[in-house]
Amino acid sequence: MTCSRSDRVAMEAGDGRRDFDFLMGTWTVHHRRLRTRLSADTRWEEFGGTCAALPVLGGAGNVDDNILHLPGGSYRALSIRAFDAARRQWSIWWLDARDGAIGSPVHGRFADGVGTFVGDDTWQDRPVRVRFLWSGLTAQSARWEQAFSADGGASFETNWVMDFRRAP
């Protein structure tokens, strides 16, 4: 049996490749991050920023350009996301303009309105498991959280939270 183009589009829309459509556009961002990661620190610093996201690869990917206004000065960074249709999952990379390095990817998908993405990386020469969570998704707001695990994923410490509000 052959599927029509409209049937294929409907199937593709439900396979996960449109999961980041909520993020497309311009946002103001409120950041909270732990001053020191993986040290039982409970002191958070807060700062603002912006994010502008757009689709690429015919919708099978997207990028967002971020400006982060840290207390010590502003910098730019880029998120790159690509959808693997065979695995029905996303891969996400972070490219930081301060050192020009692209980070190790995290991989995952959305289920029940929450996106969970996990990967292995290093933090200050220590191996860590990294987890990104996307939640609270509406047309006007979203939340992203980053957490590290130094014990292979048995426990995680949330160290960065970004609250997105749609820019007017």
Stockholm file with secondary structure:
# STOCKHOLM 1.0

chainA/1-168         MTCSRSDRVAMEAGDGRRDFDFLMGTWTVHHRRLRTRLSADTRWEEFGGTCAALPVLGGAGNVDDNILHLPGGSYRALSIRAFDAARRQWSIWWLDARDGAIGSPVHGRFADGVGTFVGDDTWQDRPVRVRFLWSGLTAQSARWEQAFSADGGASFETNWVMDFRRAP
#=GR chainA/1-168 SS CCCCHHHHHHHHHTTTTTTTGGGCEEEEEEEEEESSTTSCCCCEEEEEEEEEEEEEGGGTEEEEEEEEEETTEEEEEEEEEEEETTTTEEEEEEEETTTTEECCCEEEEEETTEEEEEEEEEETTEEEEEEEEEECCCSSEEEEEEEEESSTTSSCEEEEEEEEEECC
#=GC SS_cons         CCCCHHHHHHHHHTTTTTTTGGGCEEEEEEEEEESSTTSCCCCEEEEEEEEEEEEEGGGTEEEEEEEEEETTEEEEEEEEEEEETTTTEEEEEEEETTTTEECCCEEEEEETTEEEEEEEEEETTEEEEEEEEEECCCSSEEEEEEEEESSTTSSCEEEEEEEEEECC
//
